Amino acid sequence: MTTDYSKECEDNTSKPLKIRVIRAIPFILLARKQDYKIFAIIMEDIKKALEPKQYVNPRPLILEEYHNLINKFEKRFVD
């Protein structure tokens, strides 16, 4: 059973991105138009975004009067 991707996304609240790989000349033509958003991403950026983040101790960055609230924002409570 095959389903059409666009039909699956009709119920979603966000619009799916239309991602295309294009050559230089069509890129230049699209870049001149006002109704297109053009961006690039490389695999290194994707890998970096997917890496687990290192823990940073927030106590030195937060005023002492708010230290009692720090625990409420720990990852285990936020998830």
PyMOL Python script that loads the backbone (N, CA, C, O; Angstrom):
from pymol import cmd

cmd.read_pdbstr("""\
ATOM      1  N   MET A   1       0.842  -1.190   0.000  1.00  0.00           N
ATOM      2  CA  MET A   1       0.000   0.000   0.000  1.00  0.00           C
ATOM      3  C   MET A   1       0.879   1.243   0.000  1.00  0.00           C
ATOM      4  O   MET A   1       1.708   1.420   0.893  1.00  0.00           O
ATOM      5  N   THR A   2       0.706   2.083  -0.974  1.00  0.00           N
ATOM      6  CA  THR A   2       1.471   3.320  -1.032  1.00  0.00           C
ATOM      7  C   THR A   2       0.545   4.478  -0.731  1.00  0.00           C
ATOM      8  O   THR A   2      -0.628   4.473  -1.105  1.00  0.00           O
ATOM      9  N   THR A   3       1.087   5.464  -0.055  1.00  0.00           N
ATOM     10  CA  THR A   3       0.292   6.653   0.254  1.00  0.00           C
ATOM     11  C   THR A   3       1.009   7.871  -0.289  1.00  0.00           C
ATOM     12  O   THR A   3       2.238   7.903  -0.355  1.00  0.00           O
ATOM     13  N   ASP A   4       0.256   8.850  -0.667  1.00  0.00           N
ATOM     14  CA  ASP A   4       0.814  10.078  -1.179  1.00  0.00           C
ATOM     15  C   ASP A   4       1.283  10.931  -0.003  1.00  0.00           C
ATOM     16  O   ASP A   4       0.515  11.181   0.926  1.00  0.00           O
ATOM     17  N   TYR A   5       2.526  11.375  -0.038  1.00  0.00           N
ATOM     18  CA  TYR A   5       3.087  12.151   1.064  1.00  0.00           C
ATOM     19  C   TYR A   5       2.280  13.420   1.315  1.00  0.00           C
ATOM     20  O   TYR A   5       2.036  13.781   2.467  1.00  0.00           O
ATOM     21  N   SER A   6       1.867  14.092   0.258  1.00  0.00           N
ATOM     22  CA  SER A   6       1.136  15.346   0.443  1.00  0.00           C
ATOM     23  C   SER A   6      -0.216  15.104   1.115  1.00  0.00           C
ATOM     24  O   SER A   6      -0.688  15.955   1.869  1.00  0.00           O
ATOM     25  N   LYS A   7      -0.843  13.954   0.853  1.00  0.00           N
ATOM     26  CA  LYS A   7      -2.114  13.651   1.512  1.00  0.00           C
ATOM     27  C   LYS A   7      -1.903  13.377   2.997  1.00  0.00           C
ATOM     28  O   LYS A   7      -2.744  13.729   3.824  1.00  0.00           O
ATOM     29  N   GLU A   8      -0.781  12.749   3.332  1.00  0.00           N
ATOM     30  CA  GLU A   8      -0.484  12.485   4.742  1.00  0.00           C
ATOM     31  C   GLU A   8      -0.289  13.786   5.507  1.00  0.00           C
ATOM     32  O   GLU A   8      -0.643  13.872   6.683  1.00  0.00           O
ATOM     33  N   CYS A   9       0.266  14.788   4.859  1.00  0.00           N
ATOM     34  CA  CYS A   9       0.597  16.038   5.532  1.00  0.00           C
ATOM     35  C   CYS A   9      -0.555  17.021   5.579  1.00  0.00           C
ATOM     36  O   CYS A   9      -0.440  18.057   6.234  1.00  0.00           O
ATOM     37  N   GLU A  10      -1.660  16.735   4.909  1.00  0.00           N
ATOM     38  CA  GLU A  10      -2.790  17.665   4.910  1.00  0.00           C
ATOM     39  C   GLU A  10      -3.355  17.866   6.307  1.00  0.00           C
ATOM     40  O   GLU A  10      -3.848  18.948   6.625  1.00  0.00           O
ATOM     41  N   ASP A  11      -3.289  16.844   7.137  1.00  0.00           N
ATOM     42  CA  ASP A  11      -3.827  16.947   8.490  1.00  0.00           C
ATOM     43  C   ASP A  11      -2.878  17.648   9.450  1.00  0.00           C
ATOM     44  O   ASP A  11      -3.297  18.072  10.526  1.00  0.00           O
ATOM     45  N   ASN A  12      -1.618  17.778   9.085  1.00  0.00           N
ATOM     46  CA  ASN A  12      -0.631  18.422   9.955  1.00  0.00           C
ATOM     47  C   ASN A  12      -0.850  19.923   9.982  1.00  0.00           C
ATOM     48  O   ASN A  12      -1.397  20.504   9.044  1.00  0.00           O
ATOM     49  N   THR A  13      -0.418  20.538  11.066  1.00  0.00           N
ATOM     50  CA  THR A  13      -0.561  21.984  11.192  1.00  0.00           C
ATOM     51  C   THR A  13       0.544  22.726  10.457  1.00  0.00           C
ATOM     52  O   THR A  13       0.370  23.896  10.113  1.00  0.00           O
ATOM     53  N   SER A  14       1.668  22.082  10.208  1.00  0.00           N
ATOM     54  CA  SER A  14       2.757  22.746   9.502  1.00  0.00           C
ATOM     55  C   SER A  14       2.831  22.244   8.064  1.00  0.00           C
ATOM     56  O   SER A  14       2.439  21.118   7.760  1.00  0.00           O
ATOM     57  N   LYS A  15       3.330  23.085   7.209  1.00  0.00           N
ATOM     58  CA  LYS A  15       3.486  22.712   5.811  1.00  0.00           C
ATOM     59  C   LYS A  15       4.800  21.958   5.630  1.00  0.00           C
ATOM     60  O   LYS A  15       5.811  22.338   6.221  1.00  0.00           O
ATOM     61  N   PRO A  16       4.805  20.904   4.828  1.00  0.00           N
ATOM     62  CA  PRO A  16       6.070  20.203   4.588  1.00  0.00           C
ATOM     63  C   PRO A  16       6.978  21.045   3.691  1.00  0.00           C
ATOM     64  O   PRO A  16       6.507  21.788   2.831  1.00  0.00           O
ATOM     65  N   LEU A  17       8.267  20.915   3.907  1.00  0.00           N
ATOM     66  CA  LEU A  17       9.224  21.615   3.064  1.00  0.00           C
ATOM     67  C   LEU A  17       9.334  20.906   1.725  1.00  0.00           C
ATOM     68  O   LEU A  17       9.315  19.677   1.662  1.00  0.00           O
ATOM     69  N   LYS A  18       9.449  21.669   0.673  1.00  0.00           N
ATOM     70  CA  LYS A  18       9.726  21.100  -0.636  1.00  0.00           C
ATOM     71  C   LYS A  18      11.218  21.279  -0.870  1.00  0.00           C
ATOM     72  O   LYS A  18      11.679  22.367  -1.218  1.00  0.00           O
ATOM     73  N   ILE A  19      11.961  20.208  -0.676  1.00  0.00           N
ATOM     74  CA  ILE A  19      13.412  20.259  -0.755  1.00  0.00           C
ATOM     75  C   ILE A  19      13.849  19.725  -2.105  1.00  0.00           C
ATOM     76  O   ILE A  19      13.412  18.655  -2.529  1.00  0.00           O
ATOM     77  N   ARG A  20      14.706  20.465  -2.774  1.00  0.00           N
ATOM     78  CA  ARG A  20      15.187  20.072  -4.081  1.00  0.00           C
ATOM     79  C   ARG A  20      16.684  20.360  -4.185  1.00  0.00           C
ATOM     80  O   ARG A  20      17.195  21.298  -3.574  1.00  0.00           O
ATOM     81  N   VAL A  21      17.365  19.545  -4.961  1.00  0.00           N
ATOM     82  CA  VAL A  21      18.755  19.799  -5.317  1.00  0.00           C
ATOM     83  C   VAL A  21      18.715  20.391  -6.713  1.00  0.00           C
ATOM     84  O   VAL A  21      18.142  19.800  -7.629  1.00  0.00           O
ATOM     85  N   ILE A  22      19.322  21.557  -6.876  1.00  0.00           N
ATOM     86  CA  ILE A  22      19.286  22.215  -8.175  1.00  0.00           C
ATOM     87  C   ILE A  22      20.686  22.633  -8.591  1.00  0.00           C
ATOM     88  O   ILE A  22      21.588  22.738  -7.760  1.00  0.00           O
ATOM     89  N   ARG A  23      20.856  22.867  -9.861  1.00  0.00           N
ATOM     90  CA  ARG A  23      22.145  23.312 -10.402  1.00  0.00           C
ATOM     91  C   ARG A  23      22.274  24.828 -10.262  1.00  0.00           C
ATOM     92  O   ARG A  23      21.353  25.502  -9.801  1.00  0.00           O
ATOM     93  N   ALA A  24      23.422  25.348 -10.663  1.00  0.00           N
ATOM     94  CA  ALA A  24      23.760  26.755 -10.431  1.00  0.00           C
ATOM     95  C   ALA A  24      22.831  27.731 -11.142  1.00  0.00           C
ATOM     96  O   ALA A  24      22.360  28.686 -10.524  1.00  0.00           O
ATOM     97  N   ILE A  25      22.558  27.515 -12.415  1.00  0.00           N
ATOM     98  CA  ILE A  25      21.750  28.482 -13.166  1.00  0.00           C
ATOM     99  C   ILE A  25      20.330  28.583 -12.601  1.00  0.00           C
ATOM    100  O   ILE A  25      19.867  29.696 -12.350  1.00  0.00           O
ATOM    101  N   PRO A  26      19.613  27.458 -12.387  1.00  0.00           N
ATOM    102  CA  PRO A  26      18.287  27.599 -11.766  1.00  0.00           C
ATOM    103  C   PRO A  26      18.347  28.212 -10.370  1.00  0.00           C
ATOM    104  O   PRO A  26      17.424  28.915  -9.959  1.00  0.00           O
ATOM    105  N   PHE A  27      19.431  27.948  -9.641  1.00  0.00           N
ATOM    106  CA  PHE A  27      19.596  28.543  -8.321  1.00  0.00           C
ATOM    107  C   PHE A  27      19.649  30.065  -8.416  1.00  0.00           C
ATOM    108  O   PHE A  27      18.996  30.761  -7.639  1.00  0.00           O
ATOM    109  N   ILE A  28      20.411  30.570  -9.348  1.00  0.00           N
ATOM    110  CA  ILE A  28      20.537  32.027  -9.523  1.00  0.00           C
ATOM    111  C   ILE A  28      19.182  32.626  -9.883  1.00  0.00           C
ATOM    112  O   ILE A  28      18.813  33.684  -9.373  1.00  0.00           O
ATOM    113  N   LEU A  29      18.444  31.957 -10.756  1.00  0.00           N
ATOM    114  CA  LEU A  29      17.123  32.464 -11.143  1.00  0.00           C
ATOM    115  C   LEU A  29      16.155  32.483  -9.956  1.00  0.00           C
ATOM    116  O   LEU A  29      15.407  33.444  -9.777  1.00  0.00           O
ATOM    117  N   LEU A  30      16.173  31.426  -9.152  1.00  0.00           N
ATOM    118  CA  LEU A  30      15.296  31.384  -7.977  1.00  0.00           C
ATOM    119  C   LEU A  30      15.712  32.400  -6.919  1.00  0.00           C
ATOM    120  O   LEU A  30      14.861  32.984  -6.247  1.00  0.00           O
ATOM    121  N   ALA A  31      17.008  32.611  -6.772  1.00  0.00           N
ATOM    122  CA  ALA A  31      17.501  33.554  -5.765  1.00  0.00           C
ATOM    123  C   ALA A  31      17.036  34.974  -6.058  1.00  0.00           C
ATOM    124  O   ALA A  31      16.896  35.782  -5.139  1.00  0.00           O
ATOM    125  N   ARG A  32      16.797  35.284  -7.325  1.00  0.00           N
ATOM    126  CA  ARG A  32      16.343  36.622  -7.706  1.00  0.00           C
ATOM    127  C   ARG A  32      14.849  36.828  -7.448  1.00  0.00           C
ATOM    128  O   ARG A  32      14.384  37.966  -7.385  1.00  0.00           O
ATOM    129  N   LYS A  33      14.103  35.743  -7.298  1.00  0.00           N
ATOM    130  CA  LYS A  33      12.672  35.864  -7.053  1.00  0.00           C
ATOM    131  C   LYS A  33      12.418  36.174  -5.584  1.00  0.00           C
ATOM    132  O   LYS A  33      13.210  35.801  -4.719  1.00  0.00           O
ATOM    133  N   GLN A  34      11.320  36.851  -5.307  1.00  0.00           N
ATOM    134  CA  GLN A  34      11.003  37.266  -3.943  1.00  0.00           C
ATOM    135  C   GLN A  34      10.279  36.189  -3.137  1.00  0.00           C
ATOM    136  O   GLN A  34      10.322  36.210  -1.907  1.00  0.00           O
ATOM    137  N   ASP A  35       9.625  35.263  -3.800  1.00  0.00           N
ATOM    138  CA  ASP A  35       8.746  34.332  -3.085  1.00  0.00           C
ATOM    139  C   ASP A  35       9.395  32.992  -2.747  1.00  0.00           C
ATOM    140  O   ASP A  35       8.685  32.027  -2.466  1.00  0.00           O
ATOM    141  N   TYR A  36      10.709  32.910  -2.768  1.00  0.00           N
ATOM    142  CA  TYR A  36      11.406  31.671  -2.434  1.00  0.00           C
ATOM    143  C   TYR A  36      12.353  31.914  -1.266  1.00  0.00           C
ATOM    144  O   TYR A  36      12.990  32.964  -1.171  1.00  0.00           O
ATOM    145  N   LYS A  37      12.433  30.933  -0.388  1.00  0.00           N
ATOM    146  CA  LYS A  37      13.434  30.937   0.671  1.00  0.00           C
ATOM    147  C   LYS A  37      14.463  29.889   0.301  1.00  0.00           C
ATOM    148  O   LYS A  37      14.123  28.721   0.112  1.00  0.00           O
ATOM    149  N   ILE A  38      15.697  30.290   0.197  1.00  0.00           N
ATOM    150  CA  ILE A  38      16.760  29.385  -0.217  1.00  0.00           C
ATOM    151  C   ILE A  38      17.752  29.276   0.928  1.00  0.00           C
ATOM    152  O   ILE A  38      18.197  30.283   1.479  1.00  0.00           O
ATOM    153  N   PHE A  39      18.092  28.049   1.277  1.00  0.00           N
ATOM    154  CA  PHE A  39      19.092  27.829   2.312  1.00  0.00           C
ATOM    155  C   PHE A  39      19.848  26.553   2.005  1.00  0.00           C
ATOM    156  O   PHE A  39      19.412  25.734   1.195  1.00  0.00           O
ATOM    157  N   ALA A  40      20.966  26.398   2.650  1.00  0.00           N
ATOM    158  CA  ALA A  40      21.793  25.210   2.452  1.00  0.00           C
ATOM    159  C   ALA A  40      22.122  24.620   3.813  1.00  0.00           C
ATOM    160  O   ALA A  40      22.232  25.334   4.810  1.00  0.00           O
ATOM    161  N   ILE A  41      22.272  23.331   3.833  1.00  0.00           N
ATOM    162  CA  ILE A  41      22.670  22.637   5.054  1.00  0.00           C
ATOM    163  C   ILE A  41      23.632  21.528   4.651  1.00  0.00           C
ATOM    164  O   ILE A  41      23.486  20.911   3.595  1.00  0.00           O
ATOM    165  N   ILE A  42      24.601  21.289   5.497  1.00  0.00           N
ATOM    166  CA  ILE A  42      25.567  20.235   5.202  1.00  0.00           C
ATOM    167  C   ILE A  42      25.450  19.145   6.268  1.00  0.00           C
ATOM    168  O   ILE A  42      24.931  19.383   7.358  1.00  0.00           O
ATOM    169  N   MET A  43      25.930  17.975   5.945  1.00  0.00           N
ATOM    170  CA  MET A  43      25.818  16.834   6.856  1.00  0.00           C
ATOM    171  C   MET A  43      26.496  17.124   8.197  1.00  0.00           C
ATOM    172  O   MET A  43      26.033  16.648   9.233  1.00  0.00           O
ATOM    173  N   GLU A  44      27.562  17.882   8.192  1.00  0.00           N
ATOM    174  CA  GLU A  44      28.255  18.222   9.439  1.00  0.00           C
ATOM    175  C   GLU A  44      27.318  18.983  10.386  1.00  0.00           C
ATOM    176  O   GLU A  44      27.336  18.750  11.595  1.00  0.00           O
ATOM    177  N   ASP A  45      26.505  19.889   9.841  1.00  0.00           N
ATOM    178  CA  ASP A  45      25.538  20.623  10.662  1.00  0.00           C
ATOM    179  C   ASP A  45      24.494  19.694  11.258  1.00  0.00           C
ATOM    180  O   ASP A  45      24.120  19.838  12.422  1.00  0.00           O
ATOM    181  N   ILE A  46      24.026  18.745  10.464  1.00  0.00           N
ATOM    182  CA  ILE A  46      23.022  17.791  10.943  1.00  0.00           C
ATOM    183  C   ILE A  46      23.602  16.929  12.049  1.00  0.00           C
ATOM    184  O   ILE A  46      22.960  16.726  13.079  1.00  0.00           O
ATOM    185  N   LYS A  47      24.808  16.419  11.846  1.00  0.00           N
ATOM    186  CA  LYS A  47      25.449  15.578  12.867  1.00  0.00           C
ATOM    187  C   LYS A  47      25.658  16.363  14.157  1.00  0.00           C
ATOM    188  O   LYS A  47      25.449  15.835  15.249  1.00  0.00           O
ATOM    189  N   LYS A  48      26.067  17.614  14.034  1.00  0.00           N
ATOM    190  CA  LYS A  48      26.284  18.447  15.217  1.00  0.00           C
ATOM    191  C   LYS A  48      24.981  18.669  15.974  1.00  0.00           C
ATOM    192  O   LYS A  48      24.966  18.629  17.204  1.00  0.00           O
ATOM    193  N   ALA A  49      23.889  18.903  15.253  1.00  0.00           N
ATOM    194  CA  ALA A  49      22.595  19.135  15.892  1.00  0.00           C
ATOM    195  C   ALA A  49      22.077  17.891  16.599  1.00  0.00           C
ATOM    196  O   ALA A  49      21.350  17.997  17.586  1.00  0.00           O
ATOM    197  N   LEU A  50      22.443  16.716  16.104  1.00  0.00           N
ATOM    198  CA  LEU A  50      21.957  15.472  16.688  1.00  0.00           C
ATOM    199  C   LEU A  50      22.819  14.950  17.835  1.00  0.00           C
ATOM    200  O   LEU A  50      22.414  14.025  18.539  1.00  0.00           O
ATOM    201  N   GLU A  51      23.986  15.525  18.028  1.00  0.00           N
ATOM    202  CA  GLU A  51      24.863  15.099  19.127  1.00  0.00           C
ATOM    203  C   GLU A  51      24.234  15.466  20.470  1.00  0.00           C
ATOM    204  O   GLU A  51      23.592  16.509  20.594  1.00  0.00           O
ATOM    205  N   PRO A  52      24.420  14.606  21.475  1.00  0.00           N
ATOM    206  CA  PRO A  52      23.913  14.959  22.813  1.00  0.00           C
ATOM    207  C   PRO A  52      24.642  16.200  23.334  1.00  0.00           C
ATOM    208  O   PRO A  52      25.848  16.356  23.142  1.00  0.00           O
ATOM    209  N   LYS A  53      23.907  17.048  23.974  1.00  0.00           N
ATOM    210  CA  LYS A  53      24.475  18.297  24.497  1.00  0.00           C
ATOM    211  C   LYS A  53      25.178  18.037  25.831  1.00  0.00           C
ATOM    212  O   LYS A  53      24.752  17.196  26.622  1.00  0.00           O
ATOM    213  N   GLN A  54      26.258  18.776  26.058  1.00  0.00           N
ATOM    214  CA  GLN A  54      26.984  18.647  27.312  1.00  0.00           C
ATOM    215  C   GLN A  54      26.253  19.410  28.410  1.00  0.00           C
ATOM    216  O   GLN A  54      25.656  20.459  28.168  1.00  0.00           O
ATOM    217  N   TYR A  55      26.311  18.865  29.619  1.00  0.00           N
ATOM    218  CA  TYR A  55      25.675  19.506  30.768  1.00  0.00           C
ATOM    219  C   TYR A  55      26.486  20.732  31.177  1.00  0.00           C
ATOM    220  O   TYR A  55      27.713  20.681  31.263  1.00  0.00           O
ATOM    221  N   VAL A  56      25.790  21.819  31.423  1.00  0.00           N
ATOM    222  CA  VAL A  56      26.418  23.046  31.907  1.00  0.00           C
ATOM    223  C   VAL A  56      25.801  23.352  33.257  1.00  0.00           C
ATOM    224  O   VAL A  56      24.578  23.413  33.388  1.00  0.00           O
ATOM    225  N   ASN A  57      26.641  23.544  34.258  1.00  0.00           N
ATOM    226  CA  ASN A  57      26.158  23.881  35.593  1.00  0.00           C
ATOM    227  C   ASN A  57      25.662  25.327  35.579  1.00  0.00           C
ATOM    228  O   ASN A  57      26.454  26.244  35.365  1.00  0.00           O
ATOM    229  N   PRO A  58      24.365  25.545  35.803  1.00  0.00           N
ATOM    230  CA  PRO A  58      23.831  26.904  35.705  1.00  0.00           C
ATOM    231  C   PRO A  58      24.062  27.765  36.950  1.00  0.00           C
ATOM    232  O   PRO A  58      23.860  28.978  36.893  1.00  0.00           O
ATOM    233  N   ARG A  59      24.476  27.176  38.063  1.00  0.00           N
ATOM    234  CA  ARG A  59      24.597  27.938  39.320  1.00  0.00           C
ATOM    235  C   ARG A  59      25.484  29.189  39.201  1.00  0.00           C
ATOM    236  O   ARG A  59      25.102  30.242  39.711  1.00  0.00           O
ATOM    237  N   PRO A  60      26.641  29.112  38.554  1.00  0.00           N
ATOM    238  CA  PRO A  60      27.456  30.344  38.465  1.00  0.00           C
ATOM    239  C   PRO A  60      26.815  31.427  37.585  1.00  0.00           C
ATOM    240  O   PRO A  60      27.185  32.597  37.678  1.00  0.00           O
ATOM    241  N   LEU A  61      25.869  31.047  36.742  1.00  0.00           N
ATOM    242  CA  LEU A  61      25.270  31.995  35.815  1.00  0.00           C
ATOM    243  C   LEU A  61      23.984  32.623  36.346  1.00  0.00           C
ATOM    244  O   LEU A  61      23.506  33.612  35.792  1.00  0.00           O
ATOM    245  N   ILE A  62      23.425  32.063  37.406  1.00  0.00           N
ATOM    246  CA  ILE A  62      22.123  32.506  37.915  1.00  0.00           C
ATOM    247  C   ILE A  62      22.309  33.162  39.278  1.00  0.00           C
ATOM    248  O   ILE A  62      23.134  32.731  40.083  1.00  0.00           O
ATOM    249  N   LEU A  63      21.537  34.199  39.518  1.00  0.00           N
ATOM    250  CA  LEU A  63      21.597  34.875  40.810  1.00  0.00           C
ATOM    251  C   LEU A  63      21.275  33.891  41.934  1.00  0.00           C
ATOM    252  O   LEU A  63      20.460  32.984  41.762  1.00  0.00           O
ATOM    253  N   GLU A  64      21.911  34.075  43.065  1.00  0.00           N
ATOM    254  CA  GLU A  64      21.762  33.142  44.187  1.00  0.00           C
ATOM    255  C   GLU A  64      20.320  33.048  44.686  1.00  0.00           C
ATOM    256  O   GLU A  64      19.908  31.994  45.169  1.00  0.00           O
ATOM    257  N   GLU A  65      19.565  34.107  44.581  1.00  0.00           N
ATOM    258  CA  GLU A  65      18.180  34.072  45.052  1.00  0.00           C
ATOM    259  C   GLU A  65      17.301  33.125  44.225  1.00  0.00           C
ATOM    260  O   GLU A  65      16.224  32.742  44.682  1.00  0.00           O
ATOM    261  N   TYR A  66      17.738  32.740  43.018  1.00  0.00           N
ATOM    262  CA  TYR A  66      16.969  31.837  42.169  1.00  0.00           C
ATOM    263  C   TYR A  66      17.509  30.407  42.156  1.00  0.00           C
ATOM    264  O   TYR A  66      17.002  29.569  41.411  1.00  0.00           O
ATOM    265  N   HIS A  67      18.512  30.117  42.953  1.00  0.00           N
ATOM    266  CA  HIS A  67      19.105  28.779  42.977  1.00  0.00           C
ATOM    267  C   HIS A  67      18.101  27.699  43.387  1.00  0.00           C
ATOM    268  O   HIS A  67      18.231  26.546  42.975  1.00  0.00           O
ATOM    269  N   ASN A  68      17.109  28.062  44.190  1.00  0.00           N
ATOM    270  CA  ASN A  68      16.120  27.061  44.598  1.00  0.00           C
ATOM    271  C   ASN A  68      15.219  26.635  43.428  1.00  0.00           C
ATOM    272  O   ASN A  68      14.540  25.613  43.526  1.00  0.00           O
ATOM    273  N   LEU A  69      15.200  27.389  42.337  1.00  0.00           N
ATOM    274  CA  LEU A  69      14.382  27.053  41.170  1.00  0.00           C
ATOM    275  C   LEU A  69      15.131  26.261  40.102  1.00  0.00           C
ATOM    276  O   LEU A  69      14.515  25.759  39.161  1.00  0.00           O
ATOM    277  N   ILE A  70      16.430  26.144  40.232  1.00  0.00           N
ATOM    278  CA  ILE A  70      17.237  25.481  39.203  1.00  0.00           C
ATOM    279  C   ILE A  70      16.781  24.047  38.966  1.00  0.00           C
ATOM    280  O   ILE A  70      16.719  23.608  37.818  1.00  0.00           O
ATOM    281  N   ASN A  71      16.465  23.321  40.007  1.00  0.00           N
ATOM    282  CA  ASN A  71      16.075  21.925  39.860  1.00  0.00           C
ATOM    283  C   ASN A  71      14.834  21.754  38.987  1.00  0.00           C
ATOM    284  O   ASN A  71      14.689  20.729  38.322  1.00  0.00           O
ATOM    285  N   LYS A  72      13.967  22.709  38.978  1.00  0.00           N
ATOM    286  CA  LYS A  72      12.736  22.616  38.185  1.00  0.00           C
ATOM    287  C   LYS A  72      12.996  22.659  36.685  1.00  0.00           C
ATOM    288  O   LYS A  72      12.130  22.279  35.897  1.00  0.00           O
ATOM    289  N   PHE A  73      14.178  23.117  36.283  1.00  0.00           N
ATOM    290  CA  PHE A  73      14.513  23.227  34.872  1.00  0.00           C
ATOM    291  C   PHE A  73      15.523  22.170  34.408  1.00  0.00           C
ATOM    292  O   PHE A  73      16.040  22.259  33.295  1.00  0.00           O
ATOM    293  N   GLU A  74      15.804  21.187  35.240  1.00  0.00           N
ATOM    294  CA  GLU A  74      16.702  20.112  34.838  1.00  0.00           C
ATOM    295  C   GLU A  74      16.033  19.285  33.742  1.00  0.00           C
ATOM    296  O   GLU A  74      14.809  19.162  33.693  1.00  0.00           O
ATOM    297  N   LYS A  75      16.850  18.734  32.882  1.00  0.00           N
ATOM    298  CA  LYS A  75      16.340  17.992  31.723  1.00  0.00           C
ATOM    299  C   LYS A  75      15.396  16.869  32.117  1.00  0.00           C
ATOM    300  O   LYS A  75      14.397  16.639  31.436  1.00  0.00           O
ATOM    301  N   ARG A  76      15.684  16.182  33.177  1.00  0.00           N
ATOM    302  CA  ARG A  76      14.820  15.049  33.544  1.00  0.00           C
ATOM    303  C   ARG A  76      13.413  15.491  33.923  1.00  0.00           C
ATOM    304  O   ARG A  76      12.471  14.713  33.772  1.00  0.00           O
ATOM    305  N   PHE A  77      13.242  16.716  34.410  1.00  0.00           N
ATOM    306  CA  PHE A  77      11.919  17.217  34.749  1.00  0.00           C
ATOM    307  C   PHE A  77      11.233  17.877  33.557  1.00  0.00           C
ATOM    308  O   PHE A  77      10.004  17.893  33.480  1.00  0.00           O
ATOM    309  N   VAL A  78      11.999  18.409  32.650  1.00  0.00           N
ATOM    310  CA  VAL A  78      11.444  19.097  31.491  1.00  0.00           C
ATOM    311  C   VAL A  78      10.896  18.119  30.490  1.00  0.00           C
ATOM    312  O   VAL A  78       9.846  18.368  29.896  1.00  0.00           O
ATOM    313  N   ASP A  79      11.584  17.001  30.282  1.00  0.00           N
ATOM    314  CA  ASP A  79      11.132  15.995  29.311  1.00  0.00           C
ATOM    315  C   ASP A  79       9.847  15.398  29.808  1.00  0.00           C
ATOM    316  O   ASP A  79       9.278  14.525  29.154  1.00  0.00           O
TER     317      ASP A  79
END
""", "prot")
cmd.dss("prot")
cmd.show_as("cartoon", "prot")
cmd.util.cbc("prot")
cmd.orient("prot")
